[in-house]
């Protein structure tokens, strides 16, 4: 009987002391908000930019006053500095951008796709150096709407019909779009 009482006392003591102070375990509302905070617009932009064509080749992402600026690496050496673990060869990178179509598709599609995915963007500029030339595109939402002849929500909700098929995958449409918004130096 004495052993039962001692065992009971020990177990009770352990339970009481191991429970801790419930007041100290409660997080304040600001602590909860802090741990569950939304990513910033720049962080959202960086994430979406990494999903663009050859997103691993993007060296710089900037966001200011509703404008995104995306800059790709200028050559293989910059790519390797950015991605030292990558098994991509110089030949692989050169072949990826080997046709002018690949560069134009990346610029035309990427610029508008970012605005489609991120409502806080009003303008996107993408700079893509390739083989000693610099290709760039600078698209404002309002100018895009005029060019396509539809408001942005219509473009966004009918993506393939209003934008992707006529301006990314159609050679003439892509060339016209690039002539309007792009530059080749």
N, C-alpha and C positions, 0 to 999 in steps of 0.2 A: 504494500500500500504506500509506503514511504517513497519507493522508487517511482511509482506512478505520479505522485505529487511533484517530485523533483523533475521528472521528465516533462510534466505539464507546465511547470514554472519555466523551464528552459525554453520549451517550444513557444510559450506565450511571450517571453522576453525577446526571443529572436524575431517573432512576427511583429511585435511592437516597434522594435528598433530598426528593422529592415524596411518598413513601410515608407519611411522618409516623411518629409514635411510637404503635404499637398500644396501649400501656398507657394513654396519655392519651385515646384514643378510646373506651375501654370505659367504660360507665356503671356506677356502683355500683348495687346492688340497690335501695337506697332512692331513687335518682334515677329508676329505671324505675318503681317503685311510685308515686312522686310524680307523674310525667307521665301515668300511667294510672289515677289515683285515681277511685273511684266518686263520682258526684255525691252530695251530702248529701241527707238526707230532705227538707229545705226546697227544695232545687233540683229534686228530683223532683216535689214538690208544686206548685211554681211552673209547671213544664212541663205537668203534667196539668191544672192550673187554667186555663191558657191555652187548653186544648182544650174547655172547657165552653161552653155556649151563651153567646154574646156575650163570650167570653173576653178579647177586646181591651178590654172595659170594666171589667176587674178592676183595682182600684187598689192592693189590699193583700192579701198572702198571708202568713199567720203559722202557725208550727207549734211546739207546746209540749206535752210530756207526752202524746203520742199524739193530740192534738186539732189539727185544722186549722181555721183561721178565714180565710174568704175574704170580702173586701168589694168590692162593685162601686162605681163612681163614682156620685155623687148626682145629677149633671146633665151637660148637654152641655159646660159650661165645664170641668168636671173631666176629662171625656173628652178634650177638645182639649188640655188641659195634658199629659195622659198620652200622647196620640197626635197631636202637632202636624202630622204628615205626612199624616194620614188625610183622605180626601175625603168622609167620612161627614158628612152634614148633621144639624142639630138635628132636622129632620123625620124623617130616616131613623132616628135613635136613638129618638125618641118613638114612631114607628110600630112599631119592633121590639117594644117592651114594651106596645103599645096595649091588648092584652087581658089580663085577669087570668090567663087560662090560660097565657099565655107566661111570666109571672112565676112562677106556681106550678110549671109544668113545669120551668123552669130550676132552681128550688130543690129540688124533689123529686128530679128526675133527677140533678142535679149533686152533691148531698150523698151519695147512696148510690154513684153512679158513682165518685167519688173513693176511697171505701173499697174498692170492687171492684178498682180499678186499683192501689191502694197498700196493701199488706198491713200496713204499720206504722201505719195510721190506725185508731183506735178510735172517733173522734167527729169529726163535721164540722159546723161552723156556717157558714152563708152569710148575708150581709147584703146586701140589694138595695134601695136607696132608689129610689123611682119616683113621680114626680108628687106630691111632698110627703108621701108615705107611706113607711114603712119596712117592708119585708117581710123576714122572716128565717126560718131553719129551723135546728134544732139536733138532729142525729140521732146517737145512740150505737149502736154495733153491737149491744150486748146488747138494747137496747130495740127495735131494728129486728127482730131475730130473734123476739122475743115478738110484735110486731105482725104480722109476716108469717106466723108459725107454722112457721118453718124455720130451721135453723142457717145461718150466713153462707156456708159453702162450698156448700150446696145453692142458696142464692139466687144466688151468684156463677156456679155451673155451669149453672144453668137461668134465666139472666137474664131472657129475654123472658117465660117462663111464670110465674116466681115474683115478678118485680118490675116490669119495664118495661111490659108490657101491662096488668096490673091496677092499677098505681099511677101511671104516668106518662101513658099514653095513654087510660085509662078515666077519664072525668070524675068519676064517683062515687068511684072508688078514690083518685084524686088528691086530691079534696076531703077525704076521710076521713084520708088520710095527712097532708095539710097541717094539718087540724084537730088532729091528734095531736102533730105535731112543729113546726109553723110558727106564726108570729105576724104580725099585721098591725097596725101602729100608725098 
